């Protein structure tokens, strides 16, 4: 089955991988692309401390 949304289009790619709800998806994508495991934090790190 083919999906009508093409993830290679920039705005679709950003919507899929840029949303906080899809953080795990982004980490899996980067691990597959880089070929290694990256640590996944449950919450973003605050720059203020």
C-alpha positions as CSV (number, residue, x, y, z in Angstrom):
1,X,0.0,0.0,0.0
2,X,1.3,3.4,-1.0
3,X,0.9,6.5,1.2
4,X,-0.2,9.7,-0.5
5,X,2.3,11.8,1.6
6,X,5.9,11.8,0.5
7,X,8.3,12.0,3.4
8,X,11.0,13.3,1.1
9,X,9.2,16.6,0.9
10,X,10.8,19.0,3.4
11,X,7.6,20.1,5.2
12,X,6.4,16.5,5.6
13,X,9.9,15.4,6.8
14,X,9.9,18.3,9.4
15,X,6.3,17.5,10.5
16,X,7.3,13.8,11.0
17,X,10.7,14.2,12.6
18,X,10.5,17.7,14.1
19,X,7.5,17.1,16.4
20,X,8.2,16.4,20.1
21,X,5.7,13.6,20.0
22,X,7.8,11.9,17.4
23,X,11.2,12.2,19.2
24,X,11.6,8.4,19.4
25,X,11.0,8.2,15.6
26,X,13.7,10.8,15.0
27,X,16.2,8.9,17.2
28,X,15.5,5.7,15.4
29,X,15.9,7.4,12.1
30,X,19.3,8.9,13.1
31,X,20.5,5.6,14.5
32,X,19.6,3.9,11.2
33,X,21.3,6.7,9.2
34,X,24.4,6.9,11.4
35,X,24.7,3.1,12.1
36,X,25.1,3.5,15.8
37,X,23.1,4.0,19.0
38,X,22.5,7.5,20.3
39,X,21.3,8.1,23.8
40,X,17.6,9.2,24.1
41,X,16.7,11.6,26.8
42,X,13.2,11.6,28.1
43,X,13.1,15.4,28.4
44,X,15.0,18.1,26.5
45,X,18.0,19.6,28.3
46,X,17.5,23.1,29.7
47,X,20.2,25.5,28.7
48,X,19.6,27.5,31.9
49,X,20.7,24.6,34.1
